[in-house]
Amino acid sequence: MGVLRGLTIGIIGAGTMGQALLRGLLAQGIPRRALRVADANPQTRRLVERRFRLPVEADGREVARRSDLVILAVKPQQFPEAVPPLARHLTRPATTRGGGASRPLVVTIAAGITLRWLQVRLPGVPLVRVMPNLPATVGCGFAALAAGRTATRRHRAMARALFGAVGTVVELPERQLDAVTAVSGSGPAYVFYLARIWEEAARKLGLPRAAASEAVRRTLEGSVRLLLASGEPAEALIAKVASKGGTTEAALKVLARRRMPAQFAEALRAAARRSRELSSRYQIPIG
Ligand SMILES: NC(=O)c1ccc[n+]([C@@H]2O[C@H](COP(=O)([O-])OP(=O)(O)OC[C@H]3O[C@@H](n4cnc5c(N)ncnc54)[C@H](OP(=O)(O)O)[C@@H]3O)[C@@H](O)[C@H]2O)c1
């Protein structure tokens, strides 16, 4: 977090992810005066101003002009419209103490927006591309970052500190971000999907709705905590629950017979393929 002290941090797009970062930065003690936020949606602006007690601008240009680190947190399809007006302000030297004489660091979190796409529109600007995930909203996210060619070691440390404020961070080559998108970017939805079908199945066994929901959610929570705390491979923990000829084994046999592992692998391949397709949309420079 030290590397972010003294910097002005700008967030353009204060939706789900923008707000997760705001929350994390404030919780880490970054002062409100060091944060600048813009959002195009008047409703979101009002909500964020009330929730975080800081001003939110309608136009990202001023935020881009005044920040040492700019996070682009708008939807991928909004990038072609959102980025060109910012270019002039991002390709100038950073203004405040922490940024020195270098250009501001731009961090993009949009699925499918490649470093190449941004390099063409923001020539010479240090870039870091990040794939975060939704649990960042409760400070428990997982993010993978890939640095662009002009990003220095310090820029990478800045991006790591930023996402460290809302969870765990790893650094990977950009080509692996499609896999990361499939695994952890989309990952929370697989868990919510599992929770949904598990709750439905629990109800079919006769449990009342509230009990089914509590049983599933607490089991998920406890199991994940144990998985992390024990450091043991998942296989070893399965063996601790499933005794020979017992109830768990009966359930696991059904999942294996119904080819659950193959189906899950196929689902992840489909997500990674879709991520590659979306990225290829943003490969071609405009004009
Ligand atoms: N949510 C996830 O689980 C997740 C996971 C990984 C990565 N991401 C990435 O994170 C990014 C943000 O996602 P999100 O879920 O936070 O989206 P979101 O909730 O829709 O937030 C984006 C916000 O930016 C505003 N906006 C649009 N154009 C703008 C502009 N030119 N200047 C300033 N603000 C603008 C939007 O306003 P309007 O409402 O008027 O459009 C909206 O309030 C996306 O690129 C997504 O790919 C999200």
Ligand as a Chemical Component Dictionary entry (heavy atoms), coordinates in Angstrom:
data_LIG
# 
_chem_comp.id                   LIG 
_chem_comp.type                 NON-POLYMER 
_chem_comp.pdbx_formal_charge   0 
_chem_comp.three_letter_code    LIG 
# 
loop_
_chem_comp_atom.comp_id 
_chem_comp_atom.atom_id 
_chem_comp_atom.alt_atom_id 
_chem_comp_atom.type_symbol 
_chem_comp_atom.charge 
_chem_comp_atom.model_Cartn_x 
_chem_comp_atom.model_Cartn_y 
_chem_comp_atom.model_Cartn_z 
_chem_comp_atom.pdbx_ordinal 
LIG N1  N1  N 0  -18.504 -7.343 -12.455 1  
LIG C1  C1  C 0  -17.618 -8.335 -12.531 2  
LIG O1  O1  O 0  -17.790 -9.439 -11.979 3  
LIG C2  C2  C 0  -16.335 -8.121 -13.287 4  
LIG C3  C3  C 0  -15.315 -9.116 -13.206 5  
LIG C4  C4  C 0  -14.144 -8.891 -13.915 6  
LIG C5  C5  C 0  -13.984 -7.755 -14.689 7  
LIG N2  N2  N 1  -14.990 -6.840 -14.756 8  
LIG C6  C6  C 0  -14.802 -5.663 -15.613 9  
LIG O2  O2  O 0  -14.954 -4.498 -14.842 10 
LIG C7  C7  C 0  -15.476 -3.456 -15.668 11 
LIG C8  C8  C 0  -16.585 -2.769 -14.912 12 
LIG O3  O3  O 0  -17.609 -3.711 -14.656 13 
LIG P1  P1  P 0  -18.779 -3.389 -13.649 14 
LIG O4  O4  O 0  -19.479 -4.678 -13.417 15 
LIG O5  O5  O -1 -18.246 -2.593 -12.520 16 
LIG O6  O6  O 0  -19.672 -2.439 -14.611 17 
LIG P2  P2  P 0  -20.812 -1.390 -14.198 18 
LIG O7  O7  O 0  -21.373 -1.764 -12.861 19 
LIG O8  O8  O 0  -21.709 -1.255 -15.375 20 
LIG O9  O9  O 0  -20.006 -0.013 -14.015 21 
LIG C9  C9  C 0  -19.544 0.774  -15.081 22 
LIG C10 C10 C 0  -19.957 2.212  -14.798 23 
LIG O10 O10 O 0  -19.293 3.082  -15.717 24 
LIG C11 C11 C 0  -20.226 4.034  -16.207 25 
LIG N3  N3  N 0  -19.731 4.588  -17.479 26 
LIG C12 C12 C 0  -20.008 4.211  -18.748 27 
LIG N4  N4  N 0  -19.326 4.965  -19.650 28 
LIG C13 C13 C 0  -18.600 5.851  -18.928 29 
LIG C14 C14 C 0  -17.679 6.886  -19.269 30 
LIG N5  N5  N 0  -17.369 7.146  -20.541 31 
LIG N6  N6  N 0  -17.118 7.602  -18.263 32 
LIG C15 C15 C 0  -17.416 7.345  -16.962 33 
LIG N7  N7  N 0  -18.287 6.371  -16.582 34 
LIG C16 C16 C 0  -18.857 5.618  -17.542 35 
LIG C17 C17 C 0  -21.477 3.229  -16.336 36 
LIG O11 O11 O 0  -22.613 4.057  -16.513 37 
LIG P3  P3  P 0  -23.941 3.407  -17.230 38 
LIG O12 O12 O 0  -24.609 2.601  -16.155 39 
LIG O13 O13 O 0  -24.717 4.615  -17.637 40 
LIG O14 O14 O 0  -23.468 2.585  -18.369 41 
LIG C18 C18 C 0  -21.474 2.461  -15.019 42 
LIG O15 O15 O 0  -21.979 3.236  -13.955 43 
LIG C19 C19 C 0  -15.953 -4.110 -16.967 44 
LIG O16 O16 O 0  -15.121 -3.720 -18.022 45 
LIG C20 C20 C 0  -15.871 -5.589 -16.708 46 
LIG O17 O17 O 0  -15.450 -6.320 -17.840 47 
LIG C21 C21 C 0  -16.159 -6.982 -14.072 48 
# 
loop_
_chem_comp_bond.comp_id 
_chem_comp_bond.atom_id_1 
_chem_comp_bond.atom_id_2 
_chem_comp_bond.value_order 
_chem_comp_bond.pdbx_ordinal 
LIG N1  C1  SING 1  
LIG C1  O1  DOUB 2  
LIG C1  C2  SING 3  
LIG C2  C3  SING 4  
LIG C2  C21 DOUB 5  
LIG C3  C4  DOUB 6  
LIG C4  C5  SING 7  
LIG C5  N2  DOUB 8  
LIG N2  C6  SING 9  
LIG N2  C21 SING 10 
LIG C6  O2  SING 11 
LIG C6  C20 SING 12 
LIG O2  C7  SING 13 
LIG C7  C8  SING 14 
LIG C7  C19 SING 15 
LIG C8  O3  SING 16 
LIG O3  P1  SING 17 
LIG P1  O4  DOUB 18 
LIG P1  O5  SING 19 
LIG P1  O6  SING 20 
LIG O6  P2  SING 21 
LIG P2  O7  DOUB 22 
LIG P2  O8  SING 23 
LIG P2  O9  SING 24 
LIG O9  C9  SING 25 
LIG C9  C10 SING 26 
LIG C10 O10 SING 27 
LIG C10 C18 SING 28 
LIG O10 C11 SING 29 
LIG C11 N3  SING 30 
LIG C11 C17 SING 31 
LIG N3  C12 SING 32 
LIG N3  C16 SING 33 
LIG C12 N4  DOUB 34 
LIG N4  C13 SING 35 
LIG C13 C14 SING 36 
LIG C13 C16 DOUB 37 
LIG C14 N5  SING 38 
LIG C14 N6  DOUB 39 
LIG N6  C15 SING 40 
LIG C15 N7  DOUB 41 
LIG N7  C16 SING 42 
LIG C17 O11 SING 43 
LIG C17 C18 SING 44 
LIG O11 P3  SING 45 
LIG P3  O12 DOUB 46 
LIG P3  O13 SING 47 
LIG P3  O14 SING 48 
LIG C18 O15 SING 49 
LIG C19 O16 SING 50 
LIG C19 C20 SING 51 
LIG C20 O17 SING 52 
# 
